[in-house]
Amino acid sequence: MQTLKIKTHRMSNEYEGHHFFILSKGYHAGKPLAKPCPNCFVIVTNSEEDKNKLFWICYSLWKAGNYIPLLVGSVIPFVHIKDVHHEITSAVQKALNRPHEFLNLVKQLQNLHKVEKCLDLQIKLITGIKANIARNFWTG
């Protein structure tokens, strides 16, 4: 994996190649995103493989709550770019030292992410069905 390139995202910028975004403000700071938002950093990589590895490293750090101790600010909490850079760099080193365990972590997270998306869809469908049942009772 190459040197980590992380920058503050500007909404007017467009990025070539392989990149993803990390939320920088709020209690979900550190959450990796596929699409940009006003308060995020951008990570630019040389390859799709590096992008995927870094995405899942960032995702697992966020889910593990590693960014919570890094939050600063009293009204709207945020993380400093240098703290995020340090956290990700340390995690990359750990992943490189334990490649089989990291690969297993990524597979587990991807499988659970798929299940979560399926359950989200089911909840939306159930909510719609409940609304239709109630609407049919009161209009019919």
C-alpha positions as CSV (number, residue, x, y, z in Angstrom):
1,M,0.0,0.0,0.0
2,Q,1.3,3.5,-0.9
3,T,1.6,6.5,1.4
4,L,-1.7,7.6,2.8
5,K,-3.1,10.7,1.0
6,I,-5.9,12.3,3.1
7,K,-7.1,15.8,2.4
8,T,-10.0,18.1,3.5
9,H,-12.7,17.8,0.9
10,R,-14.0,20.9,-0.8
11,M,-17.4,20.6,-2.4
12,S,-16.1,22.3,-5.6
13,N,-13.4,19.7,-6.1
14,E,-13.7,16.5,-8.2
15,Y,-11.3,13.6,-7.9
16,E,-9.9,11.4,-10.5
17,G,-9.3,7.7,-9.9
18,H,-9.9,5.8,-6.7
19,H,-11.1,7.6,-3.7
20,F,-13.7,7.6,-0.8
21,F,-14.7,10.1,1.9
22,I,-14.6,10.1,5.7
23,L,-17.0,12.1,7.8
24,S,-15.1,14.7,9.8
25,K,-17.8,16.3,12.0
26,G,-20.5,15.0,14.4
27,Y,-20.8,11.9,16.5
28,H,-20.3,9.7,13.4
29,A,-17.0,11.3,12.5
30,G,-14.7,8.7,11.0
31,K,-17.5,7.0,9.1
32,P,-16.4,6.2,5.5
33,L,-18.7,7.3,2.7
34,A,-18.9,6.6,-1.0
35,K,-20.3,10.0,-1.8
36,P,-19.0,13.4,-0.5
37,C,-20.7,15.6,2.0
38,P,-19.7,19.2,3.2
39,N,-17.9,18.0,6.3
40,C,-15.6,15.2,5.2
41,F,-12.1,14.3,4.3
42,V,-11.1,12.5,1.1
43,I,-8.7,9.6,0.8
44,V,-7.2,9.2,-2.7
45,T,-5.5,5.9,-3.6
46,N,-3.6,4.5,-6.5
47,S,-5.7,1.4,-7.1
48,E,-9.1,-0.1,-6.4
49,E,-7.5,-2.7,-4.2
50,D,-5.9,-0.1,-2.0
51,K,-9.2,1.8,-1.9
52,N,-11.1,-1.2,-0.7
53,K,-8.5,-2.1,2.0
54,L,-8.5,1.4,3.3
55,F,-12.3,1.7,3.2
56,W,-12.7,-1.4,5.3
57,I,-9.9,-0.3,7.7
58,C,-11.7,3.0,8.2
59,Y,-15.1,1.3,8.5
60,S,-13.8,-1.1,11.2
61,L,-12.1,1.7,13.1
62,W,-15.3,3.7,13.0
63,K,-17.4,0.7,14.2
64,A,-14.9,-0.1,16.9
65,G,-15.3,3.5,18.2
66,N,-11.6,4.4,17.7
67,Y,-12.5,7.9,16.6
68,I,-14.6,8.8,19.6
69,P,-11.6,9.6,21.9
70,L,-10.3,11.9,19.1
71,L,-13.4,14.1,19.0
72,V,-12.9,17.7,20.0
73,G,-15.2,20.7,20.2
74,S,-18.1,21.5,22.5
75,V,-21.0,22.3,20.2
76,I,-20.2,20.2,17.1
77,P,-17.6,17.6,17.7
78,F,-15.0,17.0,15.0
79,V,-11.8,15.1,14.4
80,H,-8.5,16.7,13.3
81,I,-7.1,15.4,10.0
82,K,-3.8,14.6,11.6
83,D,-5.4,12.4,14.2
84,V,-7.4,10.6,11.5
85,H,-4.2,10.2,9.5
86,H,-2.3,8.8,12.5
87,E,-5.1,6.4,13.4
88,I,-5.4,5.0,9.9
89,T,-1.7,4.7,9.5
90,S,-1.4,2.7,12.7
91,A,-4.3,0.5,11.6
92,V,-2.7,-0.1,8.1
93,Q,0.5,-1.3,9.8
94,K,-1.5,-3.7,12.0
95,A,-3.4,-5.0,9.0
96,L,-0.2,-5.5,7.0
97,N,1.4,-7.4,10.0
98,R,-1.7,-9.7,10.3
99,P,-3.0,-10.1,6.7
100,H,-5.0,-13.3,7.2
101,E,-6.8,-12.0,10.2
102,F,-7.5,-8.7,8.4
103,L,-8.9,-10.5,5.4
104,N,-11.1,-12.5,7.7
105,L,-12.3,-9.3,9.4
106,V,-13.2,-7.7,6.0
107,K,-15.1,-10.8,4.9
108,Q,-17.1,-10.8,8.2
109,L,-17.9,-7.1,7.9
110,Q,-18.9,-7.4,4.3
111,N,-21.2,-10.3,5.0
112,L,-22.8,-8.5,8.0
113,H,-23.1,-5.3,5.9
114,K,-25.1,-7.3,3.3
115,V,-27.4,-8.7,6.0
116,E,-27.9,-5.2,7.4
117,K,-28.9,-3.8,4.0
118,C,-31.4,-6.7,3.6
119,L,-32.9,-6.1,7.0
120,D,-33.1,-2.3,6.3
121,L,-35.1,-3.1,3.2
122,Q,-37.4,-5.5,5.1
123,I,-38.0,-2.8,7.8
124,K,-39.0,-0.2,5.1
125,L,-41.3,-2.8,3.5
126,I,-42.9,-3.6,6.8
127,T,-43.4,0.1,7.6
128,G,-45.1,0.5,4.2
129,I,-47.4,-2.5,4.8
130,K,-48.4,-1.1,8.3
131,A,-49.3,2.2,6.7
132,N,-51.4,0.5,4.0
133,I,-53.2,-1.6,6.6
134,A,-54.0,1.4,8.7
135,R,-55.0,3.5,5.6
136,N,-57.3,0.7,4.4
137,F,-59.1,0.5,7.7
138,W,-59.7,4.2,7.9
139,T,-60.7,4.8,4.3
140,G,-62.4,1.5,3.5
